[in-house]
Amino acid sequence: MDTAVANKPAGTMSGTAGSFEITGGCRLQGSIEPQGAKNEALQILCAVLLTEETCIIENVPEIRDVIKLIELLGKMGVQTERLAANTYSLRAGNIDLSYLETKEFSKLGAALRGSIMIVGPLLARYGKAAIPRPGGDKIGRRRLDTHFIGFQNLGAKFDFDSTDNFYKVEAPRLKGTYMLLDEASVTGTANIVMAAVMAEGTTTIYNAACEPYLQQLCKMLNSMGAKISGIGSNLLNIEGVKNLKGTRHRILPDMIEVGSFIGLAAMTQSELTIKNVGLAHLGIIPSTFQRLGIKMEFRGDDIYIPAQEMYEIDTFIDGSILTIADQIWPGFTPDLLSVILVTATQAAGTVLVHQKMFESRLFFVDKLIDMGAQIILCDPHRATVIGLARKHPLKGIQMTSPDIRAGVALLIAALSAKGKSVIHNIEQIDRGYERIDERLNALGAKIVRV
């Protein structure tokens, strides 16, 4: 069996521990293309478990979280092969369910939050699944109730062993039903959809997540023979089928990288062209950055950002301070609030950043304050940013990346700062951004991986 481990892309897993040394103040110039969407890739890779036929997945981001998931699938019995850069062949012809009872699976599954999405496909195809409590970012509670309540609605029996933190579900036969989700969880919706595609009868899911990632998953499943309607809305109808076939699927560009590069260009006064962004799938991301005063031009499927000496934060119509808050799609994604916050530190004006979904995601702002930013952390969910209007550049410091999105926000701050910065625990950044140091250095950044 060829595995992604044996044919691991060079540099993908670099930085398992280490630091970035960043010399700030460099203006970048040139073109950069976003990687494939991490959040879509985690769902799509788990979906291959629904068929014994081969699935070819293109534009796979070769980042830590995705490579770890491919390795985990390989250990479960999925034949995985890296056909070319960012293109993988996966065939789940013979899954070893006994592997789910091993200590190795317990360790690997717990280390990766995306592993939760193997449960729906395994339940649909084999009638049972198990998963240790998954890990991931330290950004507050991320409950899994939606997933397992959905499985129970389909007729599965649920058990949680609090001694070893193991979740188990079992159902000889899943049956379609109507369900109203308690929250529009993206991974929860994905897991339930993957379980329902081979359930007996029709499943209706109301308050379903409708992010582009979920739309892509549904389109892939339909290409495999599933019967899902209502794609793009919060009301999905799924007519169960007996089995699914193989397919070929291309992952969308990563909207979080696109937003990160927009913020980076503004902070470093750089002229950048972001290529092949998947503009139709970006929602209000570009317009939200435009409200910070960032100029951009849409050229086909590219975004051109001119070098700007100054950008000024908009206000509401009545002149009150602008508030930018995360919402479920098509609202603003929570994964970009960290970038919005750091970008606002050098704007002219004031903005209130309201992080509603996770209670610990704003705790990295103390690092920005140490760099000289003017930020008032009102509570765990709200921060008021008073832009410095470039009168006082941020200064380089030593800091540690607490999670993926805060990590890249700190990297953007360091690239704009005066002097040298060091970011430790860059494994967090590597989990979500492919070769970010190499790609930015090619544009003129000065980042050294230690």
WOVEN-V123091 format. One record per pair of residues at least 24 apart in sequence whose ideal C-beta (glycine too) atoms are under 8 Angstrom apart, sorted by the first residue. I is the first residue (numbers start at 1). J is the second residue. D is the distance in whole Angstrom. If there is no record, write none. Layout:
{{I:J:D} {I:J:D}}
This chain:
{{1:74:7} {1:79:5} {1:80:8} {2:79:7} {2:80:7} {2:81:4} {2:82:8} {3:71:7} {3:74:4} {3:80:5} {3:81:8} {4:67:6} {4:70:4} {4:71:6} {4:74:6} {4:80:5} {4:81:8} {4:82:6} {4:88:7} {5:71:5} {5:74:6} {7:81:7} {7:82:4} {8:67:7} {8:82:8} {9:62:5} {9:67:8} {9:82:7} {9:85:7} {11:435:6} {11:438:7} {12:62:4} {12:63:7} {12:64:8} {12:67:6} {12:434:7} {12:435:8} {13:64:6} {13:67:6} {13:430:8} {14:430:7} {14:449:7} {15:426:5} {15:427:6} {15:429:8} {15:430:5} {15:449:6} {16:427:6} {16:430:8} {17:425:8} {17:427:6} {18:426:6} {18:427:8} {18:449:6} {18:450:5} {19:422:5} {19:423:6} {19:424:5} {19:425:8} {19:426:6} {19:449:8} {19:450:5} {20:411:7} {20:414:8} {20:422:7} {20:423:5} {20:426:5} {20:429:8} {20:437:6} {20:447:5} {20:448:7} {20:449:6} {20:450:7} {21:420:6} {21:421:8} {21:422:5} {21:447:7} {21:448:4} {21:450:6} {22:396:7} {22:411:7} {22:414:4} {22:415:6} {22:417:8} {22:420:7} {22:421:5} {22:422:7} {22:423:7} {22:445:8} {22:446:7} {22:447:5} {22:448:8} {23:419:8} {23:420:5} {23:446:4} {24:394:8} {24:396:6} {24:414:6} {24:415:6} {24:416:6} {24:417:4} {24:418:6} {24:419:6} {24:420:7} {24:421:6} {25:393:8} {25:416:7} {25:417:7} {25:418:6} {25:419:8} {26:268:7} {26:415:7} {26:444:5} {26:445:6} {26:446:6} {27:268:6} {27:269:6} {27:270:5} {27:271:8} {27:307:7} {27:444:7} {28:264:7} {28:265:7} {28:268:6} {28:270:4} {28:271:8} {28:272:6} {28:415:8} {28:440:7} {28:443:4} {28:444:5} {28:445:6} {29:270:6} {29:271:5} {29:272:7} {29:443:6} {29:444:6} {30:272:7} {30:273:7} {30:442:7} {30:443:5} {30:444:7} {31:272:7} {31:273:4} {31:274:8} {31:275:5} {32:261:6} {32:272:6} {32:273:8} {32:274:6} {32:275:7} {32:439:6} {32:440:8} {32:442:8} {32:443:6} {33:253:8} {33:274:7} {33:275:4} {33:276:6} {34:253:4} {34:254:5} {34:255:8} {34:257:4} {34:258:5} {34:261:7} {34:274:7} {34:276:7} {34:277:6} {34:278:8} {35:59:8} {35:61:4} {35:62:8} {35:63:7} {35:86:8} {35:253:8} {35:254:5} {35:257:6} {35:433:7} {35:434:5} {36:60:6} {36:61:4} {36:86:6} {36:251:4} {36:252:7} {36:253:7} {36:254:6} {37:61:7} {37:212:8} {37:213:6} {37:251:6} {37:252:5} {37:253:7} {37:254:4} {37:255:7} {37:256:8} {38:63:6} {38:65:6} {38:66:6} {38:254:6} {38:256:7} {38:432:6} {39:186:7} {39:211:8} {39:213:5} {39:256:8} {39:335:8} {40:212:7} {40:213:4} {40:216:5} {40:217:7} {40:251:5} {40:252:6} {41:66:5} {41:251:5} {42:66:7} {42:69:6} {42:114:4} {42:117:6} {42:187:8} {43:117:6} {43:187:7} {43:190:5} {43:213:6} {43:214:8} {43:216:8} {43:217:5} {44:216:7} {44:217:6} {44:220:6} {44:249:6} {44:251:6} {45:69:6} {45:70:6} {45:73:7} {45:90:7} {46:73:8} {46:114:7} {46:117:4} {46:118:5} {46:120:8} {46:121:6} {46:190:8} {46:194:7} {47:121:6} {47:194:6} {47:217:6} {47:220:6} {47:221:6} {47:224:8} {48:73:7} {48:78:7} {48:90:4} {48:91:8} {48:92:5} {48:121:8} {49:73:8} {49:78:7} {49:92:5} {49:95:7} {49:118:6} {49:121:4} {49:122:6} {49:125:7} {50:92:8} {50:121:5} {50:124:6} {50:125:6} {50:194:6} {50:197:7} {50:198:7} {50:221:8} {50:224:7} {50:244:5} {51:92:7} {51:224:6} {51:243:7} {51:244:4} {51:245:6} {51:246:6} {52:91:7} {52:92:6} {52:93:5} {52:94:8} {53:91:7} {53:93:8} {53:244:8} {53:245:5} {53:246:3} {54:89:6} {54:90:7} {54:91:4} {54:246:5} {55:89:7} {55:90:5} {55:91:7} {55:224:8} {55:246:5} {55:247:6} {55:248:7} {55:249:7} {56:83:7} {56:87:7} {56:88:7} {56:89:5} {56:246:8} {56:247:8} {56:248:4} {56:249:7} {57:87:7} {57:88:5} {57:90:7} {57:248:8} {57:249:6} {57:250:8} {57:251:7} {58:86:7} {58:87:5} {58:248:7} {58:249:7} {58:250:4} {58:251:7} {59:86:6} {59:87:8} {59:250:5} {59:251:4} {59:252:8} {59:253:8} {60:86:5} {60:87:7} {60:88:5} {60:251:6} {61:86:7} {61:251:8} {61:254:7} {61:434:5} {62:86:6} {62:434:5} {63:430:7} {63:431:6} {63:432:6} {63:433:7} {63:434:5} {64:427:7} {64:430:5} {64:431:4} {64:432:8} {65:112:6} {65:113:8} {65:114:6} {65:431:5} {65:432:7} {66:114:8} {68:108:7} {68:111:7} {68:112:5} {69:112:6} {69:114:5} {69:115:7} {71:108:8} {72:105:8} {72:108:5} {72:109:7} {72:112:7} {72:115:6} {72:118:8} {73:118:8} {75:99:6} {75:104:7} {75:105:7} {75:108:7} {76:100:8} {76:105:8} {76:118:8} {91:246:8} {95:122:7} {95:125:8} {95:126:7} {97:122:8} {97:126:6} {97:128:7} {100:129:7} {100:130:5} {100:131:8} {101:130:7} {105:132:8} {106:132:5} {106:164:7} {106:166:7} {109:134:7} {110:134:6} {110:135:5} {110:165:7} {111:135:5} {112:136:7} {113:137:7} {113:142:7} {114:187:8} {116:144:6} {116:147:6} {116:187:6} {116:191:7} {117:187:6} {117:190:6} {117:191:5} {117:194:7} {119:147:7} {119:151:7} {119:167:7} {119:169:6} {119:191:6} {119:195:8} {120:147:8} {120:151:7} {120:190:7} {120:191:4} {120:192:6} {120:193:7} {120:194:4} {120:195:4} {121:194:5} {121:195:7} {123:151:6} {123:156:6} {123:169:5} {123:170:8} {123:171:6} {123:174:7} {123:195:5} {124:174:6} {124:194:6} {124:195:5} {124:196:8} {124:197:6} {124:198:4} {124:199:7} {125:198:7} {127:170:7} {127:171:6} {127:172:6} {127:173:7} {128:168:7} {128:169:7} {128:170:4} {128:171:7} {129:168:7} {129:169:6} {129:170:8} {130:166:6} {130:167:7} {130:168:5} {130:169:8} {131:166:7} {131:167:5} {132:164:7} {132:165:6} {132:166:6} {132:167:8} {133:165:4} {133:166:8} {133:167:7} {137:403:4} {137:404:6} {137:405:8} {137:428:8} {138:360:7} {138:402:6} {138:403:6} {139:358:4} {139:360:5} {139:361:5} {139:402:8} {139:403:5} {140:358:4} {140:359:4} {140:360:4} {140:361:7} {141:359:7} {142:358:8} {144:188:8} {145:182:7} {146:181:6} {146:182:6} {146:183:6} {146:185:4} {146:188:3} {146:189:8} {146:192:8} {147:185:7} {147:187:7} {147:188:5} {147:191:5} {147:192:7} {149:182:7} {150:179:6} {150:181:7} {150:188:6} {150:191:7} {150:192:4} {150:195:7} {150:205:8} {151:191:8} {151:192:7} {151:195:6} {153:177:5} {153:179:4} {154:192:8} {154:195:6} {154:196:6} {154:199:6} {154:203:7} {155:199:8} {156:195:8} {173:200:6} {174:198:7} {174:199:4} {174:200:7} {174:240:8} {175:199:6} {175:200:5} {175:201:6} {176:200:6} {176:201:3} {176:202:5} {176:203:4} {176:204:8} {176:238:7} {176:239:8} {176:240:6} {177:201:8} {177:203:6} {177:204:8} {178:203:8} {178:204:5} {178:206:7} {179:203:7} {179:204:7} {179:205:6} {179:206:7} {180:206:5} {180:207:6} {181:205:7} {181:206:7} {181:207:4} {181:208:6} {182:207:8} {183:207:7} {184:208:7} {184:209:5} {184:210:8} {184:234:7} {184:328:5} {185:209:6} {186:211:5} {186:213:6} {186:214:6} {189:214:6} {189:236:8} {190:214:6} {190:217:6} {193:217:7} {193:218:7} {193:221:7} {193:228:7} {193:236:7} {193:238:7} {194:221:7} {196:238:5} {196:240:7} {197:221:6} {197:226:4} {197:227:8} {197:228:7} {197:238:6} {197:240:7} {197:241:7} {197:244:7} {198:240:6} {198:241:6} {198:242:7} {198:243:7} {198:244:7} {199:238:8} {199:240:4} {200:240:6} {201:239:8} {201:240:6} {202:237:7} {202:238:7} {202:239:5} {202:240:7} {203:236:8} {203:237:7} {203:238:4} {203:240:7} {204:235:7} {204:236:7} {204:237:5} {204:238:8} {205:235:7} {205:236:4} {205:238:7} {206:234:7} {206:235:5} {207:234:6} {208:233:8} {208:234:5} {208:235:7} {208:236:5} {209:234:8} {209:328:7} {209:329:7} {210:234:5} {210:329:6} {210:330:8} {211:328:8} {211:329:4} {212:252:6} {212:255:7} {212:278:8} {212:281:4} {212:283:8} {212:329:7} {213:252:8} {216:249:8} {216:251:7} {216:252:6} {220:247:6} {220:249:5} {223:247:4} {223:249:7} {252:278:5} {252:281:6} {253:277:6} {253:278:4} {253:281:8} {255:281:7} {255:282:5} {255:283:8} {255:285:6} {255:333:7} {255:336:8} {256:333:7} {256:335:5} {256:336:6} {256:405:7} {256:432:7} {257:433:7} {258:282:6} {258:285:7} {258:303:7} {259:285:5} {259:289:7} {259:333:8} {259:336:4} {259:339:6} {260:336:7} {260:339:5} {260:408:5} {260:412:7} {260:433:8} {262:286:7} {262:289:5} {262:294:6} {262:296:7} {262:303:7} {262:305:6} {262:343:8} {263:289:7} {263:294:8} {263:339:4} {263:340:7} {263:342:7} {263:343:4} {263:409:8} {263:412:6} {264:412:5} {264:415:7} {264:440:8} {265:294:8} {265:305:4} {265:307:8} {266:292:7} {266:294:5} {266:305:7} {266:308:6} {266:311:6} {266:343:6} {266:346:8} {266:347:8} {267:342:7} {267:343:6} {267:346:6} {267:412:5} {267:413:7} {267:415:7} {267:416:4} {268:412:8} {268:415:5} {268:416:5} {269:307:5} {269:308:6} {269:309:6} {270:305:8} {270:307:6} {270:443:7} {270:444:8} {271:305:7} {271:306:6} {271:307:4} {272:304:8} {272:305:5} {272:443:7} {273:299:8} {273:302:6} {273:303:7} {273:304:5} {273:305:8} {274:302:6} {274:303:5} {274:304:8} {274:305:7} {275:301:8} {275:302:5} {276:301:5} {276:302:7} {277:301:6} {277:302:7} {277:303:5} {279:303:7} {283:329:7} {283:330:5} {283:331:8} {283:332:8} {283:333:8} {284:330:7} {284:331:7} {284:332:6} {285:332:7} {285:333:7} {285:336:7} {288:324:6} {288:332:5} {288:336:8} {288:340:7} {289:340:8} {289:343:7} {291:322:6} {291:324:7} {292:340:7} {292:343:6} {292:344:6} {292:347:6} {292:351:7} {293:347:6} {293:348:7} {293:349:8} {294:343:8} {309:390:7} {310:348:6} {310:389:7} {310:390:7} {311:347:5} {311:348:7} {312:347:6} {312:348:4} {312:349:5} {313:344:6} {313:347:5} {313:348:7} {313:349:3} {313:350:7} {313:351:5} {313:387:6} {314:349:8} {315:349:7} {321:350:5} {321:351:7} {321:352:6} {321:384:8} {322:349:8} {322:350:8} {322:351:5} {322:352:7} {323:351:7} {323:352:5} {323:353:8} {323:354:6} {324:351:6} {324:352:7} {324:353:6} {324:354:7} {325:353:8} {325:354:4} {325:355:8} {325:356:6} {326:354:7} {326:355:6} {326:356:6} {326:357:6} {327:356:7} {334:358:7} {334:361:7} {335:405:5} {336:405:7} {337:361:7} {337:405:8} {338:364:7} {338:405:4} {338:406:5} {338:408:7} {338:409:4} {339:405:7} {339:408:7} {339:409:5} {339:412:7} {341:365:7} {341:368:8} {341:375:8} {341:383:6} {341:385:6} {341:409:7} {342:368:6} {342:373:8} {342:409:4} {342:410:8} {342:412:5} {342:413:5} {343:412:7} {344:385:4} {344:387:6} {345:373:4} {345:374:7} {345:375:7} {345:385:6} {345:387:6} {345:388:6} {345:394:7} {345:413:7} {346:387:6} {346:388:6} {346:389:7} {346:390:5} {346:393:8} {346:394:7} {346:416:7} {347:387:4} {347:389:7} {348:387:5} {348:389:4} {349:387:5} {349:389:8} {350:384:7} {350:385:7} {350:386:5} {350:387:7} {351:384:8} {351:385:5} {351:387:8} {352:378:8} {352:382:6} {352:383:8} {352:384:5} {352:385:8} {353:382:7} {353:383:5} {353:384:8} {353:385:6} {354:381:6} {354:382:5} {355:381:5} {355:382:7} {355:383:8} {356:381:6} {361:403:7} {361:405:7} {361:406:7} {363:402:7} {364:402:5} {364:403:8} {364:406:4} {364:409:7} {364:410:7} {367:397:7} {367:399:4} {367:410:6} {367:413:8} {368:394:7} {368:410:8} {368:413:6} {370:397:5} {370:399:7} {371:395:6} {371:396:7} {371:397:6} {371:413:6} {371:417:6} {371:421:8} {373:413:8} {393:417:6} {393:418:5} {394:418:7} {395:419:6} {396:420:5} {396:421:4} {397:421:6} {397:422:8} {398:422:5} {398:424:7} {399:423:6} {399:424:7} {400:424:4} {400:425:5} {401:425:5} {401:426:6} {401:428:4} {401:429:6} {402:428:7} {403:428:6} {404:428:6} {404:429:7} {404:431:5} {404:432:4} {404:433:8} {405:432:7} {407:432:8} {408:432:7} {408:433:6} {408:436:7} {411:436:7} {411:447:8} {415:440:7} {415:445:6} {415:447:8} {422:450:8}}
